[in-house]
């Protein structure tokens, strides 16, 4: 799979100068300024960010030409994703010290993160004036022009760069990427084939060529190029491209071995392995659970200090139904990184699945201590309380999650409203429940759980049955194999008096669900309405054997059995 070379992720540190202070020229002999700078760095090292920020502002007031301090301020605010403050601070640092590569790089990353490619190009042009013989700056300019949809300008800069510094494989890979995006694939191919013949030592020549061939449905030729590239460059990242080619050739065992070799490599970055493993965990159609477990084990072995290695292993164990072992791996992950919200979420979900409700509540509150006001964690603690039938605490947490959700995406907001819909129904606030469900569906029309629950509760109330039918029909379209959703649709049709239509749906539900008393009672009710009372009694009798601990009205069920007919 082709990987974008245009926008690298913004990675920032909390250290002022990575342990090395580079003083502005006019302040390099100012003892007071040096002491202030050392004090700021000391506070940053100890994690005292509040006092570090206060010291930064005091220092800038006294030393308005302190480029280093503007840079430190920008770093801190950028880490908090507050670019409104970070950006002008970085611009001020560059204005004071335009020749400083560190400041320019940081400002460039900020422009990239905002998608402000015009400002990025202008910054690079200004830097070129101070360092006209740095080829990397020219290459960066080409990338920024292309990212800003000014590809023809990027090609002109390529020509200028080639004229100034000469022909190189890295530069031509860059041009090939642009040509491919402009649908000038033949030119890109010809350009890279030249470097293939010269046995270029860089991986990108071969990976980009393989992408072109894969796009032309030539996986065998792509694989040949990659094998040649691996022999020439010794770059193990090419194994991942080889896996794509082998999958296209329907050679999944070879593709698996390619991926495993890349995972075993000491030279492939964890971030590349993470990308592949994330895809396999979320969208695997080709490999067995044993193979995924094998890959997860390799990740833990090769990268034991990376929390996500342990989380991925937990994910595979959860897929295999080994909840206790999955829980142990998630606990390891959050112990290594208490700010890992996704691992906390999975830990709590495993505990909910195992009905370990008290543990879910304890771990959820521990997660909130490390990640205050996190909406998703707050929501799941509320769900744990709801499963415990502690509706007061469930309401407290779920309504708190809603209050804190203003900046969340629609998916998360829909999830919270859906939880409130369930809770309000439980505590007999039916109008509020309906409003919450409708809001959840308005935010996310594919929220199948909410669609199903809203439909079922409307059916129980015999209210708005057309809307209930639409919601239930949609949930079944989205998840056509869910016995729970099929049961709901059968029950909605039953309440509409459409008994013959309900019958095949309840039979699907029986086939696709774990046996339950409610399901068998529904089956009996529908059979009775279509004139099959003898068969209905059999289903009611099954339901009665499973009635303890359920919501079934046992006395009414016994009456149905004794009178051999449906009773309202």
C-alpha positions as CSV (number, residue, x, y, z in Angstrom):
1,X,0.0,0.0,0.0
2,X,1.3,3.4,-1.0
3,X,2.2,5.6,1.9
4,X,1.9,9.4,1.7
5,X,5.2,11.2,1.9
6,X,3.7,14.7,2.0
7,X,2.7,15.3,5.6
8,X,4.6,13.7,8.4
9,X,3.0,13.6,11.9
10,X,3.7,16.4,14.3
11,X,6.0,15.1,17.1
12,X,6.9,17.5,19.9
13,X,8.9,17.2,23.0
14,X,8.7,19.0,26.4
15,X,12.4,19.7,26.6
16,X,13.4,23.2,25.8
17,X,16.3,22.3,23.5
18,X,16.6,18.6,24.0
19,X,19.1,19.2,26.7
20,X,21.1,21.8,24.8
21,X,20.4,25.6,25.0
22,X,21.3,27.7,21.9
23,X,21.3,31.3,22.9
24,X,20.2,34.2,20.6
25,X,23.2,36.1,19.5
26,X,22.4,39.4,21.3
27,X,21.6,37.5,24.6
28,X,24.3,34.9,24.6
29,X,26.4,36.9,27.2
30,X,23.4,37.9,29.4
31,X,23.8,36.0,32.6
32,X,20.3,36.8,33.8
33,X,18.7,35.5,30.6
34,X,20.8,32.3,30.9
35,X,19.5,31.7,34.4
36,X,15.9,32.3,33.4
37,X,16.3,29.9,30.5
38,X,17.9,27.2,32.8
39,X,15.0,27.7,35.3
40,X,12.4,27.2,32.6
41,X,14.1,24.0,31.4
42,X,14.4,22.7,35.0
43,X,10.6,23.2,35.5
44,X,9.9,21.4,32.2
45,X,12.1,18.5,33.1
46,X,10.3,18.1,36.4
47,X,6.9,18.3,34.7
48,X,5.9,21.6,36.5
49,X,4.2,23.0,33.4
50,X,2.1,25.6,35.1
51,X,5.1,27.3,36.7
52,X,7.1,26.8,33.5
53,X,4.5,28.7,31.6
54,X,4.4,31.5,34.1
55,X,8.2,31.7,34.0
56,X,8.1,31.9,30.2
57,X,5.7,34.8,30.2
58,X,7.8,36.7,32.9
59,X,11.0,36.0,30.9
60,X,9.4,37.3,27.6
61,X,8.3,40.4,29.3
62,X,11.8,41.1,30.4
63,X,13.6,39.7,27.3
64,X,11.2,40.3,24.3
65,X,14.0,39.1,21.9
66,X,14.3,35.7,23.6
67,X,13.8,33.4,20.6
68,X,14.5,30.3,22.8
69,X,11.6,31.2,25.1
70,X,9.2,31.8,22.3
71,X,10.2,28.3,21.0
72,X,9.6,26.7,24.4
73,X,6.2,28.5,24.7
74,X,5.2,27.2,21.2
75,X,6.2,23.7,22.0
76,X,4.1,23.6,25.2
77,X,1.0,25.0,23.6
78,X,1.4,22.8,20.5
79,X,1.5,19.7,22.7
80,X,-1.9,20.9,24.1
81,X,-3.1,21.3,20.5
82,X,-3.6,25.0,21.1
83,X,-2.2,26.3,17.8
84,X,-3.8,29.7,18.2
85,X,-1.0,30.4,20.8
86,X,1.6,28.0,19.5
87,X,1.8,29.4,16.0
88,X,2.4,33.1,16.7
89,X,5.0,32.1,19.3
90,X,6.9,29.9,16.8
91,X,6.6,32.7,14.1
92,X,8.2,35.1,16.6
93,X,11.1,32.7,17.3
94,X,11.8,32.4,13.6
95,X,11.5,36.2,13.1
96,X,14.2,36.8,15.8
97,X,16.4,33.9,14.6
98,X,15.6,33.2,10.9
99,X,18.7,31.1,10.4
100,X,17.8,28.6,13.2
101,X,16.9,25.3,11.6
102,X,15.2,24.0,14.8
103,X,12.8,26.9,14.9
104,X,12.1,26.7,11.2
105,X,11.4,23.0,11.4
106,X,9.0,23.4,14.3
107,X,7.1,26.3,12.6
108,X,7.0,24.2,9.4
109,X,5.4,21.3,11.3
110,X,2.8,23.7,12.7
111,X,1.9,25.0,9.3
112,X,1.6,21.4,8.0
113,X,-0.7,20.4,10.9
114,X,-3.0,23.3,10.1
115,X,-2.9,22.5,6.3
116,X,-1.5,26.0,5.7
117,X,0.8,25.1,2.8
118,X,1.1,28.6,1.4
119,X,2.7,29.8,4.6
120,X,4.9,26.7,4.7
121,X,6.2,27.5,1.2
122,X,6.8,31.1,2.1
123,X,8.7,30.0,5.2
124,X,10.9,27.7,3.1
125,X,11.5,30.5,0.6
126,X,12.7,32.8,3.4
127,X,14.9,30.1,4.8
128,X,16.4,29.4,1.4
129,X,17.6,33.0,1.4
130,X,19.6,32.3,4.5
131,X,20.8,28.8,3.4
132,X,20.7,28.6,-0.4
133,X,22.8,25.4,-0.6
134,X,20.6,23.1,1.5
135,X,19.0,20.6,-0.9
136,X,16.6,19.2,1.7
137,X,14.9,22.6,2.0
138,X,14.2,22.6,-1.8
139,X,12.8,19.1,-1.5
140,X,10.5,20.2,1.3
141,X,9.3,23.1,-0.7
142,X,8.4,20.7,-3.6
143,X,6.4,18.6,-1.2
144,X,4.6,21.6,0.3
145,X,3.7,23.0,-3.1
146,X,2.2,19.7,-4.2
147,X,0.4,19.2,-0.9
148,X,-1.1,22.7,-1.4
149,X,-2.5,21.6,-4.8
150,X,0.1,23.6,-6.7
151,X,1.7,20.6,-8.5
152,X,2.9,22.5,-11.6
153,X,4.8,24.9,-9.3
154,X,6.2,21.9,-7.5
155,X,7.5,20.5,-10.8
156,X,9.1,23.8,-11.6
157,X,10.8,23.8,-8.2
158,X,11.9,20.2,-9.0
159,X,13.6,21.5,-12.3
160,X,15.3,24.3,-10.4
161,X,16.5,21.8,-7.7
162,X,17.8,19.3,-10.3
163,X,19.7,22.1,-12.1
164,X,21.2,23.4,-8.9
165,X,22.1,20.1,-7.2
166,X,22.1,17.5,-9.9
167,X,20.1,14.3,-10.5
168,X,19.3,12.1,-7.5
169,X,17.1,9.1,-6.9
170,X,15.4,10.7,-3.8
171,X,14.5,13.8,-5.9
172,X,13.1,11.7,-8.8
173,X,11.0,9.6,-6.4
174,X,9.5,12.8,-5.3
175,X,8.8,13.8,-8.9
176,X,7.3,10.4,-9.6
177,X,4.9,10.8,-6.7
178,X,3.7,14.1,-8.1
179,X,3.4,12.6,-11.6
180,X,1.3,9.7,-10.3
181,X,-1.1,12.0,-8.5
182,X,-1.4,14.0,-11.8
183,X,-2.3,10.7,-13.6
184,X,1.0,10.8,-15.6
185,X,1.8,7.3,-14.6
186,X,3.9,6.4,-17.6
187,X,6.3,9.3,-17.0
188,X,6.6,8.2,-13.4
189,X,7.3,4.7,-14.3
190,X,10.0,5.6,-16.9
191,X,11.6,7.9,-14.4
192,X,11.9,5.2,-11.7
193,X,12.8,2.4,-14.1
194,X,15.9,4.4,-14.9
195,X,16.9,4.2,-11.2
196,X,15.9,0.5,-11.0
197,X,18.4,-0.2,-13.8
198,X,21.0,1.8,-11.9
199,X,20.3,-0.4,-8.8
200,X,19.3,2.6,-6.6
201,X,20.0,1.8,-2.9
202,X,16.8,3.5,-1.7
203,X,13.6,1.5,-0.9
204,X,11.2,4.1,-2.3
205,X,12.3,3.5,-5.9
206,X,11.1,-0.1,-5.7
207,X,8.0,0.4,-3.5
208,X,6.7,3.2,-5.7
209,X,7.3,1.2,-8.9
210,X,5.5,-1.8,-7.3
211,X,2.6,0.5,-6.5
212,X,2.4,1.6,-10.2
213,X,2.3,-2.1,-11.2
214,X,-0.3,-3.1,-8.6
215,X,-2.4,-0.2,-9.9
216,X,-2.1,-1.7,-13.4
217,X,-3.2,-5.1,-12.0
218,X,0.3,-6.6,-12.5
219,X,1.0,-8.1,-9.1
220,X,3.6,-10.6,-10.4
221,X,5.7,-7.8,-12.0
222,X,5.3,-5.8,-8.7
223,X,6.6,-8.8,-6.7
224,X,9.6,-9.2,-9.0
225,X,10.5,-5.5,-8.5
226,X,10.1,-5.8,-4.8
227,X,12.3,-8.9,-4.5
228,X,14.9,-7.2,-6.6
229,X,14.6,-4.1,-4.4
230,X,15.0,-6.2,-1.2
231,X,18.1,-7.8,-2.6
232,X,19.6,-4.4,-3.5
233,X,18.6,-2.2,-0.6
234,X,18.3,-4.8,2.3
235,X,15.4,-2.6,3.5
236,X,13.0,-4.9,5.4
237,X,10.1,-2.5,5.0
238,X,9.7,-3.8,1.5
239,X,8.3,-7.1,3.0
240,X,5.1,-5.1,3.7
241,X,4.7,-4.2,0.0
242,X,5.5,-7.8,-0.9
243,X,2.6,-8.9,1.3
244,X,0.2,-6.7,-0.7
245,X,1.5,-8.2,-3.9
246,X,1.2,-11.7,-2.6
247,X,-2.4,-11.1,-1.4
248,X,-3.3,-9.8,-4.9
249,X,-1.8,-13.1,-6.2
250,X,-4.1,-14.9,-3.7
251,X,-1.0,-16.3,-1.9
252,X,-2.0,-15.6,1.7
253,X,0.6,-17.9,3.3
254,X,3.4,-16.1,1.5
255,X,1.8,-12.7,2.4
256,X,1.6,-13.8,6.1
257,X,5.3,-14.7,6.0
258,X,6.2,-11.4,4.5
259,X,4.4,-9.5,7.3
260,X,5.9,-11.7,9.9
261,X,9.4,-11.0,8.6
262,X,8.8,-7.3,8.6
263,X,7.6,-7.6,12.3
264,X,10.7,-9.6,13.2
265,X,13.0,-7.0,11.7
266,X,15.0,-4.7,13.9
267,X,15.1,-2.0,11.2
268,X,11.4,-1.6,10.5
269,X,9.9,1.2,12.7
270,X,7.3,0.3,15.2
271,X,4.9,2.9,13.7
272,X,4.9,0.9,10.4
273,X,4.2,-2.4,12.2
274,X,1.5,-0.6,14.2
275,X,-0.2,0.6,11.1
276,X,-0.4,-3.0,9.7
277,X,-1.4,-4.6,13.0
278,X,-4.1,-2.0,13.4
279,X,-5.5,-2.8,10.0
280,X,-5.4,-6.6,10.7
281,X,-7.2,-6.2,14.1
282,X,-9.9,-4.0,12.7
283,X,-10.4,-5.4,9.2
284,X,-8.9,-8.8,8.9
285,X,-10.4,-11.1,6.2
286,X,-7.4,-13.1,5.2
287,X,-5.6,-14.6,8.2
288,X,-6.6,-17.0,11.0
289,X,-6.7,-16.0,14.6
290,X,-3.7,-18.2,15.2
291,X,-1.7,-16.2,12.6
292,X,-2.8,-12.9,14.2
293,X,-1.8,-14.3,17.6
294,X,1.6,-15.2,16.1
295,X,2.1,-11.6,14.8
296,X,1.0,-10.1,18.1
297,X,3.4,-12.3,20.0
298,X,6.2,-11.1,17.7
299,X,5.3,-7.5,18.4
300,X,5.5,-8.0,22.2
301,X,8.8,-9.9,21.8
302,X,10.4,-7.2,19.6
303,X,8.8,-4.1,21.2
304,X,8.1,-5.0,24.9
305,X,8.3,-1.4,26.0
306,X,5.6,-0.2,23.6
307,X,2.2,-0.3,25.3
308,X,0.3,-0.9,22.0
309,X,2.2,-4.2,21.5
310,X,0.5,-5.5,24.6
311,X,-2.9,-4.0,23.6
312,X,-2.8,-5.7,20.2
313,X,-2.1,-9.0,21.9
314,X,-5.0,-8.4,24.2
315,X,-7.2,-7.6,21.1
316,X,-6.5,-11.0,19.6
317,X,-7.1,-12.8,22.8
318,X,-10.4,-11.0,23.1
319,X,-11.3,-12.1,19.6
320,X,-10.6,-15.7,20.7
321,X,-12.9,-15.4,23.7
322,X,-10.0,-15.6,26.2
323,X,-11.3,-12.6,28.3
324,X,-9.1,-13.1,31.4
325,X,-5.9,-13.1,29.3
326,X,-7.1,-10.1,27.3
327,X,-7.8,-8.3,30.5
328,X,-4.3,-9.0,31.8
329,X,-2.8,-7.5,28.6
330,X,-5.0,-4.4,28.8
331,X,-3.9,-4.0,32.4
332,X,-0.3,-4.1,31.3
333,X,-1.0,-1.5,28.7
334,X,-2.6,1.0,31.0
335,X,0.1,0.4,33.7
336,X,2.7,1.4,31.1
337,X,0.7,4.3,29.9
338,X,-2.1,5.5,32.2
339,X,-3.2,8.1,29.6
340,X,-4.0,5.3,27.0
341,X,-7.7,5.9,26.8
342,X,-8.3,3.3,24.2
343,X,-6.7,0.6,26.3
344,X,-8.8,1.7,29.3
345,X,-11.9,1.5,27.1
346,X,-11.1,-2.0,26.1
347,X,-10.2,-3.1,29.6
348,X,-13.6,-1.9,30.9
349,X,-15.4,-3.5,27.9
350,X,-13.8,-6.8,28.7
351,X,-14.9,-6.5,32.3
352,X,-18.5,-5.6,31.2
353,X,-18.5,-8.6,28.8
354,X,-17.4,-10.9,31.8
355,X,-20.1,-9.2,34.0
356,X,-17.3,-8.0,36.3
357,X,-19.2,-4.8,37.0
358,X,-17.6,-3.8,40.3
359,X,-14.1,-4.1,38.7
360,X,-15.3,-2.1,35.6
361,X,-16.4,0.7,37.9
362,X,-13.1,0.7,39.9
363,X,-11.0,0.6,36.8
364,X,-13.2,3.2,35.1
365,X,-12.7,5.6,38.0
366,X,-9.0,5.0,38.0
367,X,-9.0,5.8,34.2
368,X,-10.8,9.0,35.0
369,X,-8.2,10.0,37.6
370,X,-5.6,9.7,34.9
371,X,-7.8,11.1,32.1
372,X,-10.1,13.6,33.8
373,X,-13.5,14.3,32.1
374,X,-12.9,11.8,29.4
375,X,-16.4,11.3,27.8
376,X,-16.0,7.7,26.6
377,X,-14.7,6.5,30.0
378,X,-17.4,8.4,31.9
379,X,-20.0,6.8,29.6
380,X,-18.7,3.3,30.2
381,X,-18.7,3.7,34.0
382,X,-22.3,4.8,33.6
383,X,-23.1,1.7,31.6
384,X,-21.5,-0.5,34.3
385,X,-23.7,1.1,37.0
386,X,-26.8,0.6,34.7
387,X,-25.9,-3.1,34.3
388,X,-25.7,-3.2,38.1
389,X,-29.2,-1.7,38.3
390,X,-27.8,1.3,40.2
391,X,-29.8,3.8,38.2
392,X,-28.9,6.8,40.4
393,X,-25.2,6.5,39.7
394,X,-25.8,5.4,36.1
395,X,-27.7,8.6,35.6
396,X,-25.0,10.7,37.3
397,X,-22.3,9.4,35.0
398,X,-24.3,9.3,31.7
399,X,-25.6,12.8,32.2
400,X,-22.1,14.0,33.1
401,X,-20.8,12.3,29.9
402,X,-23.4,14.3,27.9
403,X,-22.5,17.5,29.6
404,X,-18.8,17.0,28.7
405,X,-19.5,15.9,25.1
406,X,-19.8,19.3,23.4
407,X,-16.4,18.9,21.6
408,X,-16.8,15.2,20.7
409,X,-17.7,13.8,17.3
410,X,-21.3,12.7,16.4
411,X,-20.5,9.0,16.9
412,X,-19.5,9.5,20.5
413,X,-22.5,11.9,21.2
414,X,-24.8,9.3,19.6
415,X,-23.4,6.6,21.9
416,X,-24.0,8.8,25.0
417,X,-27.6,9.7,24.0
418,X,-28.3,6.0,23.3
419,X,-27.1,5.1,26.8
420,X,-29.4,7.8,28.2
421,X,-32.3,6.4,26.1
422,X,-31.8,3.0,27.7
423,X,-31.5,4.5,31.2
424,X,-34.5,6.7,30.9
425,X,-36.6,3.8,29.7
426,X,-35.4,1.8,32.7
427,X,-36.5,4.5,35.1
428,X,-39.9,5.0,33.4
429,X,-39.0,8.4,31.8
430,X,-40.4,7.3,28.5
431,X,-40.7,10.7,26.9
432,X,-37.1,11.6,27.8
433,X,-36.1,8.2,26.5
434,X,-37.7,8.7,23.2
435,X,-36.1,12.1,22.8
436,X,-32.7,10.7,23.7
437,X,-33.0,7.9,21.1
438,X,-34.2,10.2,18.4
439,X,-31.2,12.5,19.1
440,X,-28.8,9.6,19.0
441,X,-30.2,8.4,15.6
442,X,-30.1,12.0,14.2
443,X,-26.4,12.2,15.1
444,X,-25.6,8.7,13.8
445,X,-28.2,7.0,11.6
446,X,-26.1,3.8,11.6
447,X,-26.1,3.3,15.3
448,X,-27.6,-0.1,15.2
449,X,-27.9,-0.6,18.9
450,X,-30.0,2.5,19.4
451,X,-32.1,1.8,16.3
452,X,-32.9,-1.7,17.8
453,X,-33.5,-0.5,21.3
454,X,-35.7,2.4,20.3
455,X,-37.8,0.2,18.1
456,X,-38.2,-2.5,20.8
457,X,-39.3,-0.1,23.5
458,X,-41.8,1.6,21.2
459,X,-43.2,-1.8,20.4
460,X,-43.5,-2.6,24.1
461,X,-45.5,0.6,24.5
462,X,-47.4,-0.1,21.3
463,X,-46.5,3.5,20.3
464,X,-45.3,5.0,17.0
465,X,-45.2,1.6,15.4
466,X,-44.4,2.9,11.9
467,X,-41.4,4.6,13.3
468,X,-40.4,1.5,15.3
469,X,-40.7,-0.6,12.1
470,X,-38.5,1.8,10.2
471,X,-35.8,1.8,12.9
472,X,-35.9,-2.0,13.2
473,X,-35.8,-2.5,9.5
474,X,-32.8,-0.3,9.2
475,X,-30.9,-2.1,12.0
476,X,-31.5,-5.4,10.2
477,X,-30.3,-4.0,7.0
478,X,-27.1,-2.9,8.7
479,X,-26.6,-6.2,10.6
480,X,-28.5,-8.9,8.8
481,X,-27.3,-11.8,10.9
482,X,-28.3,-10.4,14.4
483,X,-30.8,-12.6,16.1
484,X,-31.6,-9.8,18.6
485,X,-32.4,-7.4,15.8
486,X,-34.5,-10.0,14.0
487,X,-36.5,-10.7,17.2
488,X,-37.2,-7.0,17.6
489,X,-38.5,-6.7,14.0
490,X,-40.7,-9.7,14.6
491,X,-42.1,-8.2,17.7
492,X,-42.8,-4.8,16.0
493,X,-44.6,-6.6,13.2
494,X,-46.6,-8.6,15.8
495,X,-47.7,-5.3,17.5
496,X,-48.7,-4.0,14.0
497,X,-50.9,-7.1,13.6
498,X,-48.7,-8.4,10.7
499,X,-48.5,-11.9,12.1
500,X,-47.6,-13.8,8.9
501,X,-44.8,-11.4,8.2
502,X,-43.6,-11.7,11.8
503,X,-43.3,-15.5,11.7
504,X,-40.2,-15.9,9.4
505,X,-38.4,-13.1,11.4
506,X,-38.9,-14.8,14.7
507,X,-37.7,-18.1,13.2
508,X,-34.6,-16.4,11.9
509,X,-34.1,-14.9,15.4
510,X,-34.4,-18.4,17.0
511,X,-31.8,-19.7,14.6
512,X,-29.3,-16.8,15.1
513,X,-29.6,-16.3,18.9
514,X,-28.7,-17.9,22.2
515,X,-31.9,-19.5,23.6
516,X,-33.9,-17.3,25.9
517,X,-37.3,-17.3,27.6
518,X,-38.3,-14.0,26.1
519,X,-37.5,-15.3,22.6
520,X,-39.4,-18.5,23.0
521,X,-42.4,-16.6,24.5
522,X,-42.4,-14.3,21.5
523,X,-42.2,-17.3,19.2
524,X,-45.2,-18.9,20.9
525,X,-47.2,-15.6,20.8
526,X,-46.7,-15.3,17.0
527,X,-47.5,-19.0,16.4
528,X,-50.7,-18.6,18.3
529,X,-51.7,-15.6,16.2
530,X,-51.2,-17.6,13.0
531,X,-53.4,-20.4,14.3
532,X,-50.7,-22.9,15.4
533,X,-51.7,-23.1,19.0
534,X,-50.3,-26.6,19.6
535,X,-46.8,-25.5,18.5
536,X,-47.3,-22.2,20.4
537,X,-47.8,-24.1,23.7
538,X,-44.5,-26.0,23.1
539,X,-42.7,-22.7,22.8
540,X,-44.4,-21.2,25.9
541,X,-43.4,-24.3,27.9
542,X,-39.8,-23.8,26.8
543,X,-40.0,-20.2,27.8
544,X,-41.4,-21.2,31.3
545,X,-38.3,-23.4,32.0
546,X,-36.1,-20.3,31.3
547,X,-38.3,-17.7,33.0
548,X,-36.4,-17.4,36.4
549,X,-34.3,-14.3,36.5
550,X,-35.9,-12.8,33.4
551,X,-38.4,-10.1,32.7
552,X,-41.1,-12.7,31.8
553,X,-44.5,-12.6,33.6
554,X,-44.6,-16.2,34.8
555,X,-48.3,-16.1,35.8
556,X,-49.4,-14.8,32.4
557,X,-47.2,-17.3,30.7
558,X,-48.8,-20.2,32.7
559,X,-52.2,-18.9,31.8
560,X,-51.3,-19.0,28.1
561,X,-50.2,-22.6,28.5
562,X,-53.3,-23.7,30.4
563,X,-55.7,-21.9,28.1
564,X,-53.7,-22.7,25.0
565,X,-54.1,-19.3,23.5
566,X,-52.4,-15.9,23.4
567,X,-53.3,-13.6,26.3
568,X,-52.8,-9.8,26.0
